[in-house]
């Protein structure tokens, strides 16, 4: 159940509204407090720098690694290869041709690939 609590309406309480709940604050005084905490954690420096190094390594891999996709479809008597690369397309084509030749060699010799 939802209900409204009005600051200027003291008649709003559980006796007048048995289907609702009321909250009553009694004996509260305004008090000003302050907190001071001094702590020394000698491992925080190393955790910060190790985290920064890991983050930098992850960014380097994400932005400078070559992203490649390779698909292969095996049909009776043939293997069809396809792929895509975001960088160095000529080198990827050479690698794809070498892979195709390596897969075709055992099939030509009459034995399967290991």
C-alpha positions in Angstrom: 0.0 0.0 0.0 1.2 3.5 -0.8 0.4 6.6 1.3 1.4 10.2 1.7 2.8 11.7 4.9 2.0 15.4 5.3 4.2 17.4 7.6 1.4 19.9 8.7 -1.2 17.2 9.3 -0.8 15.7 12.8 -4.1 13.8 12.6 -2.5 11.4 10.1 -1.7 8.5 12.4 -2.5 4.8 12.8 -5.6 5.5 15.0 -7.3 7.6 12.3 -6.2 5.4 9.4 -6.1 1.8 10.6 -5.4 0.6 7.0 -2.2 2.6 6.8 1.1 2.9 8.6 2.4 6.0 10.3 5.9 7.0 11.4 6.4 9.1 14.5 9.7 10.7 15.4 9.9 11.7 19.1 12.8 13.0 21.1 15.0 14.0 18.2 17.5 16.8 18.6 19.5 18.5 16.0 23.2 17.5 16.5 26.1 18.5 14.4 28.7 15.7 13.9 31.9 15.4 12.0 34.1 12.5 11.0 37.8 12.3 10.5 39.4 9.2 9.2 43.1 8.7 8.6 44.2 5.5 7.0 47.3 4.2 5.3 47.0 1.3 2.8 50.5 0.4 1.5 49.1 -1.9 -1.2 46.9 0.7 -2.8 49.8 2.2 -4.9 50.6 -1.2 -6.4 47.0 -2.1 -7.0 46.5 1.2 -8.9 49.6 0.7 -11.1 49.0 -3.0 -11.8 45.4 -2.1 -12.8 46.7 0.7 -15.1 49.2 -1.6 -16.8 46.5 -4.3 -17.3 44.1 -1.7 -18.8 46.8 -0.4 -21.1 47.6 -4.0 -22.3 44.0 -4.6 -23.0 43.7 -1.4 -25.0 46.8 -2.3 -27.0 45.4 -5.7 -27.8 42.0 -4.3 -28.7 43.3 -1.5 -31.0 46.5 -2.9 -32.5 45.8 -6.6 -32.9 44.7 -8.0 -36.2 41.0 -9.1 -36.1 40.4 -12.0 -38.4 37.4 -14.2 -39.1 37.7 -17.5 -40.9 34.9 -19.8 -42.2 35.2 -23.3 -43.6 32.6 -25.3 -45.4 33.4 -29.0 -45.9 31.6 -30.6 -48.9 32.2 -34.0 -50.4 35.5 -33.7 -52.2 36.1 -30.0 -51.5 36.8 -27.6 -48.7 35.6 -24.0 -49.2 37.4 -21.4 -47.1 36.3 -17.8 -46.6 37.4 -15.0 -44.3 37.7 -11.4 -43.5 40.3 -9.2 -41.9 40.3 -5.6 -40.8 44.0 -5.0 -41.5 46.7 -6.3 -43.9 44.3 -7.9 -46.4 47.1 -9.0 -48.7 48.8 -11.0 -45.9 45.5 -12.5 -44.9 44.9 -13.7 -48.5 48.3 -15.3 -48.6 47.6 -17.0 -45.2 44.2 -18.2 -46.5 45.8 -19.6 -49.7 48.5 -21.4 -47.7 45.8 -22.9 -45.4 43.8 -24.0 -48.4 46.8 -25.7 -49.9 47.7 -27.4 -46.6 44.2 -28.7 -46.2 44.0 -29.9 -49.9 47.3 -31.8 -49.7 46.1 -34.6 -47.4 42.9 -34.9 -49.3 44.8 -35.3 -52.6 47.0 -38.0 -51.0 43.8 -39.9 -50.1 44.1 -39.5 -46.3 42.2 -37.3 -43.9 43.5 -34.5 -41.8 44.7 -35.1 -38.3 
